[in-house]
């Protein structure tokens, strides 16, 4: 275990925890504003990570650390409670609540991309010769610059991954609950009743695991094209 590995792990965890907290806080805040105070009463309408860690300690602490040391990147999860009766009664509101989390991740992607472009404009960063998950910008000089470039790179890449994965239209992911936005209230209620059967959750995760690479690779390429419109990365 080297100091460089520990530094990378710290960057990963800070970015992971903030991104996951924002995702769940967005769910909780949206539900609260649309009539369901379950998550608000549970303390999830906050960017303080502690209530989210207390609710899901394995997914927010143990799993991210284990996955980093086993695979070199972090995976994990958190959750915000909601009232299923509220969701059934207002399927379109529940769909907006589900969409709020991925949208929060997308905003972090945009913010990180803007910071990378600003760094290039001020000659703090430069486009790298080779793109990796943690290396979307080359620091022009200094150790601090390298760490900052790594932080923005992980913010960009990880939140793009969270955005894309959570929008896959299979249960229990957020994307599966967005469909009622395009349905009538009654059809949305029938859809949610079918969706919340526990057998579909395991099947949905298996499908998502197999399909995600086909979704993420072209999306990542498109995002890089927007980040570096004058450079072609493969």
N, C-alpha and C positions, 0 to 999 in steps of 0.2 A: 504494500500500500504506500504510494508515493504522495508527496505534498500536492503534486499536480492533479492526481486523481481525487484527492480530498477537496481541492479547490473546485474542480469540475462538478463534483457531487453536491457541493454547497450551492453552486450556481443553479444546477438542475433543481434542487429541492426548493430553493427560494422561488424560482419561476413557476415550478409545478404547484406549489402551495398557494401562491397568489392567484394563479390562473384558475385553479380549481375553486378557490374561495369566491372569486369574482363570478364564476359560472353559477355556483349554487346561490350566491347572494342575489344574482339577477333573477333566478327562478323565484326566490322567496319574496323579493321586493315586488315583482310583477304580480304574483298571486295576492299579496297583501293589498295592493292598490286596486285589484279587480275583485275583491270580496272574500278572499280566503286568508284568514289571519293565523293559520296553523303554524307556518314557518316563522312568522313574526313572533308568536308566543314562545316558540322554541328557541329564539335568539339567533336565527339564521339570516335575518335582514341586517347583515353587517359584513364589513371587510376584515374584521378581526378573525383570524383563522381558528382561534381556540374553540368557539362553539361548534365549528365544523369538524374539528379534530375530535372533540368529545363525542360527537354523534357517530363518526366513522373512524376510529383510531387505526384500525387495520388498513383501511384503504388510503388514509392520508399520511400515515407515518411508516408502518411496517412494510407494506407492499412496495411503496416507492423506493425505500432504502434497499430492500432485498433485490428488486428488479435492477437497480442501478449497478450493484456489485456483481450481479449474476450476468447481466447483459450489456451494461454500459449505457443504458438509458432508463428512464423512469416511467412506470405505469402505476396507476392507482385510481381512486375514485372517492367521491363524497356524495352526499345526498341532502336534499331539503324536503321535509315532510309537507304533505298537502292533504286536504280533505277530499277523498274520492267521491263523496256525495256532491260536493261543490263542483268537481270536475264533470261528473255525470250530468248535473243540472245545467252547467254552462260549458259545453264542450268546446266552443270557440274561444272562450276565455282561457280554458285549460290549454288549448293549442298555443295561444300567445304566450302563456306562462312557459310552456315547453320550449318555445322558440327563443325565449330571452337568454337562456344560458349559452347556446351556440353563438348568438349575436354578440354577446359580451366577449367571447373568445375571438370573434372576427374583428372586433374593435381593437383588441390587443395586437392582432396581426397588423392591422393598418397603422396603429401607433408605432410599433416596432419598425415597420418598413419606413415610416416617415423619419424616424430617428436615424436609421441607417443612411437614408438619402441625405439628411441634413449633415451627418458626419462626413459624407463624401463631399458635399458642397463646401464644407469648411476645411477640407483636406485633413480631417482626423482619421477617416477611414478611406479605403480604396476597395474596388471590386476584387475579390480573390480570384486566383487562377482556377481553383477547384472548389466547388460548393460541397459542403457537408452539413449535416443537421445543426452542428454547433459552430459552423464557420461560414457565415453568409457575408461577412465583411472582414477586410484585412486592416488591422491597426497600422497606422503609419509609423508610430514609434511608441515606446514605453510599455511597461508591464500593465499599467492602469488602463491604457488604451486597449490592450489585448483583452483584458477582463470585461471591459465595457462592450466591446464588439461581441464577445461571447454571450453576454447577457442578452443583448438585443437579438442575436441570432437564435438563441434558444426560445426567447419570447415569440419570435416570428414563427419558427418551425413547430414548436410544441402547440401553440394555439391554433395554427392552421390544421394540425392533426386533430386536436380536440374538436374544432369546428366541424371538420369533415366527418369524423367518426360519429359524433353525437347526432348528426343530421341524417345518418343512414336510416331509411324508413322501416326499421324492424324493431320490435319490442326487445328489451325494455328501453331502448335508446330514445332520445328526445324526438328524433325525426318521425318516429312512429305515431306520435301524438299530435303532429302538426296537421295531418290530413283533414280534421274537422273544420279547418278554416275554409275548405272548399266544399263543405257539405252543409245540408240543412241541419237544424238543431236535432231533429228526430233521428236522422241518419247518423249524425255524429254521436248521439247517445248509443245507438246500436253498435256502432264501430268500437267505441270505448268499452262497452260491455264484453265484446269479443276479444278485444286487445288485452285486457287485464287478466286473462286466464294464464295461470303460472306456467303451463306447458309451453306457451309461446315464447316465454322469456329465454329459456335455454336454447331453443331452436333459433331464435333471433340472434343470440350472441354467436352461435356457431356460424350462421350465415354471414354475420358482420365480420367475423374473423377471417373468413375465406374471401370475402368480396372487397375488403377494405383496400388492399393493395391496388386493385384495378381502379378504384376511385381516387386514391390519394396521389398516385404517381402523376396522372395528367393535371390534377389540381395544383400540385406542387410546381410542376413545370410552368403552368399558367401564372402562378404567383411570382415565380422567378422572372418571367417575362415582363411582368408589371414592375417588379423591383429594379430590374436591369434591362430596359427596353432595347438598348444598343448592343447588348452582349448575348450570345447564344451559349447556354449551358446545357449539357446533356446529363 
